[in-house]
Amino acid sequence: MTSSSINTRLGLMMFLQFFVWGAWYTTIGVFMTDQGMGHIVHWAYTVNPLAAIVAPFALGLIADRYFATEKVLSLLHIVGGVVLLFTPSLAGNHVAFIGALLIYNLCYMPTLGLSNSLAFSHIKDAEKNFPRIRVFGTLGWIVAGLFISFVLGRILGTVAEATAWPLYTSGIGSILLGAFCLTLPHTPPAAAGQPISIRSILGLDAFRELGSRPFYVFLLCSFLICVPLAAYYAYTPLLVGATGFTNIAGTLTIGQMSEVGFMLLMPFFFARLGIKWMLVVGMGSWVARYALFALGAPDSVAWMIIMGIALHGICYDFFFVTGQIYVNKKASDKIRGQAQGMLVLVTYGVGMLIGAQLSGAAFNHYLAGADTLTLAQWQSFWWLPAAFAAAVMVFFALTFKDNQVASDRKM
């Protein structure tokens, strides 16, 4: 298989991976509100990080030791797709509905680290080539949002985000992705034959190998910045609707459209900023985004809301993608899967879990039994994650110093 053919397949894998996620993740709150579950929207964004906490176990125990990565990806996506197709039928039972979302996410969340690990195993010069492959994931998220708002919406003649069709779309896409994974480059388990221990299952081997003061600071700040991040994913769709926007999923794709541009520019910024300052800029963009939401909410200032959404390109690329590349640079081949899984656990797992519960508590505090927040309440709500993210950014900028990655900067 030629390098060009491999990159094409990896790009398509990323496209489908994030199409599947984007189709339901940005719309589930609208569907749940329509079904009388608005007060428990944060639980849909709690089971996702719960699954991310479990994900490293799958990475450390299965993918790194027993089965080829592409086969594990295939099985997880097919099983998850079937579960997601049945989830809307459980909307009348709140506990069963959230339980089904948990089962689906237990299948999906391990695939985030696995897909990154598979891609890194088959490319050279990650700083240059990984963003070019990962950008197809962003395109997949964009296509999902546009498809729901402008294709499904037109076909159904209603607000598609409030229907079960985003979930059906994700389910069908997941099954198709599972079949496609079997065509990916063969990626055998790098640690096959090595003894199993509790340390390896928990990812402690990776933690020991990667352990250093700069890495601990990076890991801590990755966790902390994801606490306010949960508020964005859970409540931005509701803010967008409250401030008068229609085609909610389509509007949110503005963020992914900016992500495409910044993803392609990442090699340029890597050469000039290096990993530390790319991470700082990414964190600062989260602060600016939440501040724009807070300032724009009371008077429904459209350009502020749109600008806040558009900052997603810097927020995601400069923080999450840069973080994945940083971990890849620090990890050896044998613990790469565990290392990427550890990052998923800390960010999408523990950080988003705590963030979902805290943002849900804040939202319900302002809600106080009403159907929705007033625009003034939305302003108060968004200042909370803005202040938190600002504190994390300052702490990271002052304490993160990694001479090894600084010396790797390419001019």
MOWO-V354383 format. One record per residue. PSI is psi in radians with two decimals (none if undefined). OMEGA is omega in radians with two decimals (none if undefined). Layout:
# MOWO-V354383
PSI,OMEGA
PSI,OMEGA
This chain:
# MOWO-V354383
2.15,-3.10
2.82,3.13
-0.70,3.14
-0.74,3.12
-0.71,3.12
-0.80,-3.14
-0.63,3.10
-0.77,3.14
-0.70,3.11
-0.66,3.09
-0.73,3.11
-0.64,3.06
-0.82,3.13
-0.70,3.13
-0.90,-3.10
-0.64,3.14
-0.78,-3.06
-0.33,2.96
-0.82,-3.13
-0.77,-3.11
-0.80,-3.06
-0.51,-3.07
-0.63,-3.10
-0.52,-2.95
-0.64,-3.11
-0.12,-3.06
-0.20,-3.01
-0.59,3.12
-0.65,3.12
-0.77,3.11
-0.78,-3.11
-0.69,3.10
-0.74,3.12
-0.50,-3.13
0.20,3.11
0.41,-3.13
0.44,-3.08
-0.54,-3.10
-0.19,3.13
0.38,3.11
-0.65,-3.09
-0.36,3.12
-0.50,3.04
-0.50,3.12
0.14,3.02
-0.71,-3.14
-0.49,3.10
-0.92,3.08
-0.52,3.03
-0.77,3.11
-0.61,3.13
-0.50,3.09
-0.63,3.13
-0.45,-3.02
-0.79,-3.11
-0.47,3.09
-0.77,3.11
-0.70,-3.13
-0.82,-3.06
-0.64,-3.03
-0.64,-3.02
-1.06,-2.99
-0.66,-3.09
-0.26,-3.00
-0.57,-2.92
-0.81,-2.98
2.65,3.07
2.45,-3.05
-0.73,-3.09
-0.53,3.13
-0.66,3.08
-0.77,3.09
-0.77,-3.12
-0.86,-3.11
-0.80,-3.10
-0.73,-3.11
-0.67,-3.13
-0.82,3.13
-0.77,3.13
-0.68,3.13
-0.72,3.12
-0.77,3.13
-0.76,-3.08
-0.55,3.11
-0.48,-3.13
-0.24,-3.04
-0.79,-3.12
-0.52,-3.13
-0.20,-3.11
0.17,-3.05
-0.46,3.13
-0.26,3.13
1.78,-3.00
-0.72,-3.12
-0.78,3.14
-0.66,-3.14
-0.86,3.13
-0.63,3.11
-0.71,3.11
-0.71,3.08
-0.62,3.10
-0.80,3.13
-0.76,3.12
-0.81,-3.10
-0.49,3.04
-0.50,3.05
-0.69,-3.00
-0.80,-2.96
-0.63,3.06
-0.43,-3.08
-0.33,3.10
-0.88,3.11
-0.65,-3.13
-0.74,-3.13
-0.68,3.07
-0.79,-3.13
-0.75,3.12
-0.78,-3.13
-0.81,-3.14
-0.47,-3.13
-0.31,-3.02
0.22,3.10
2.71,3.05
2.63,-3.14
1.27,-3.04
-0.66,-3.10
-0.57,-3.11
-0.77,-2.95
-0.54,-3.10
-0.77,3.10
-0.61,-3.14
-0.52,3.08
-0.77,-3.08
-0.44,-3.12
-0.46,3.11
-0.45,3.02
-0.73,3.09
-0.74,3.10
-0.66,3.10
-0.73,3.11
-0.72,3.12
-0.85,-3.12
-0.68,3.12
-0.83,-3.13
-0.77,3.13
-0.66,3.13
-0.76,-3.11
-0.84,-3.06
-0.75,-2.94
-0.38,3.08
-1.01,3.12
-0.70,3.14
-0.72,3.13
-0.71,3.14
-0.76,-3.08
-0.36,-3.12
0.45,-3.14
-3.09,3.09
1.82,-3.04
-0.52,-3.12
-0.45,-3.12
0.00,-3.13
3.10,3.12
-0.11,-3.01
-0.53,3.00
-0.66,3.09
-0.72,3.10
-0.70,3.13
-0.79,3.12
-0.72,-3.13
-0.82,3.13
-0.77,3.13
-0.64,-3.13
-0.72,3.12
-0.74,3.10
-0.70,3.11
-0.69,3.11
-0.72,3.11
-0.71,-3.12
-0.57,-3.10
-0.48,-3.14
-0.23,3.11
-0.03,-3.10
2.80,3.12
2.42,-3.12
2.24,-3.11
1.54,-3.08
2.77,3.14
2.13,-3.05
-0.46,-3.10
0.45,-3.13
2.36,3.09
-0.22,3.12
2.57,-3.12
2.59,3.12
2.40,3.07
2.83,3.09
-0.62,3.14
-0.74,-3.11
-0.66,3.13
-0.69,-3.13
-0.08,-3.12
0.25,-3.11
-0.45,3.07
-0.77,3.11
-0.70,-3.13
-0.68,3.14
-0.77,-3.12
-0.67,-3.09
-0.17,-2.99
2.17,3.04
2.82,-3.12
-0.80,3.12
-0.68,-3.13
-0.66,3.11
-0.70,3.10
-0.78,3.11
-0.80,-3.10
-0.75,3.14
-0.79,-3.11
-0.53,3.04
-0.72,3.08
-0.86,-3.04
-0.69,-3.09
-0.38,3.13
-0.18,3.05
-0.91,3.06
-0.39,3.13
-0.61,-3.11
-0.59,3.13
-0.63,-3.14
-0.89,-3.08
-0.67,-3.06
-0.66,-2.91
-0.16,3.06
-0.74,3.09
-0.64,3.13
-0.66,3.07
-0.78,-3.13
-0.76,3.11
-0.68,-3.10
-0.49,-3.12
0.25,2.94
0.06,3.13
2.51,2.97
3.06,-3.10
1.08,-3.00
-0.87,-3.11
-0.70,3.12
-0.71,3.12
-0.71,-3.12
-0.37,3.13
-0.19,3.04
-0.65,3.11
-0.76,3.14
-0.53,3.09
-0.71,3.08
-0.54,3.13
-0.66,3.13
-0.85,-3.12
-0.82,-3.11
-0.53,3.09
-0.76,-3.14
-0.43,3.14
-0.07,-3.06
-0.73,3.10
-0.65,3.11
-0.80,-3.12
-0.60,3.07
-0.78,-3.07
-0.47,-3.03
-0.52,-3.10
-0.61,-3.02
2.98,-3.02
-0.79,-3.07
-0.89,-3.02
-0.39,2.98
-0.72,3.10
-0.70,3.12
-0.78,3.11
-0.70,3.09
-0.80,3.12
-0.72,3.13
-0.55,3.11
-0.56,3.05
-0.72,3.12
-0.84,-3.12
-0.68,-3.14
-0.88,-3.11
-0.64,3.11
-0.71,3.10
-0.71,3.09
-0.78,-3.11
-0.76,-3.12
-0.56,-3.08
-0.33,-3.02
-0.84,-3.00
-0.67,-3.11
0.25,-3.14
0.88,-3.13
1.83,-2.97
-0.73,-3.05
-0.53,3.10
-0.73,3.11
-0.79,-3.14
-0.73,3.13
-0.70,3.10
-0.71,3.09
-0.73,-3.09
-0.42,3.12
-0.13,-3.12
-0.57,-3.13
-0.83,3.12
-0.74,-3.12
-0.88,-3.03
-0.88,-3.05
-0.84,-3.03
-0.37,3.11
-1.07,-3.01
-0.86,-3.12
-0.71,3.08
-0.70,3.11
-0.71,3.10
-0.70,3.13
-0.67,3.10
-0.79,3.13
-0.70,3.13
-0.65,3.14
-0.55,-3.07
-0.40,-3.00
2.57,3.01
2.95,-3.11
-0.66,-3.01
-0.40,-3.13
0.29,-3.10
-0.76,3.13
-0.78,3.11
-0.71,-3.10
-0.78,3.09
-0.64,3.09
-0.65,3.09
-0.72,3.12
-0.71,3.07
-0.76,-3.13
-0.82,-3.05
-0.69,-3.04
-1.28,-3.12
-0.31,-3.12
-1.60,-3.02
-0.79,-3.11
-0.86,-3.13
-0.55,3.10
-0.91,3.12
-0.71,-3.14
-0.69,3.14
-0.74,-3.13
-0.73,3.14
-0.75,3.13
-0.63,3.08
-0.72,3.11
-0.72,3.12
-0.77,3.14
-0.83,-3.12
-0.50,3.06
-0.83,3.12
-0.57,-3.12
-0.83,3.04
0.78,3.07
-0.11,3.12
3.08,-3.14
-0.53,-3.11
2.90,3.11
2.61,2.96
2.87,-3.14
-0.61,3.09
-0.66,3.10
-0.62,3.08
-0.65,3.13
-0.84,3.13
-0.68,-3.12
-0.80,-3.02
-0.33,3.08
-0.44,-3.12
-0.96,3.11
-0.49,3.11
-0.80,-3.13
-0.71,-3.12
-0.83,-3.12
-0.63,3.13
-0.72,3.13
-0.72,3.12
-0.76,-3.13
-0.82,-3.12
-0.76,3.14
-0.79,-3.12
-0.79,-3.11
-0.60,-3.09
-0.44,-2.96
-0.33,-3.08
2.06,3.09
1.90,3.13
1.73,-3.09
-0.50,-3.12
-0.89,-3.11
-0.48,3.09
-0.65,-3.14
-0.28,3.13
-0.09,-3.10
2.37,-3.09
2.29,3.13
none,none
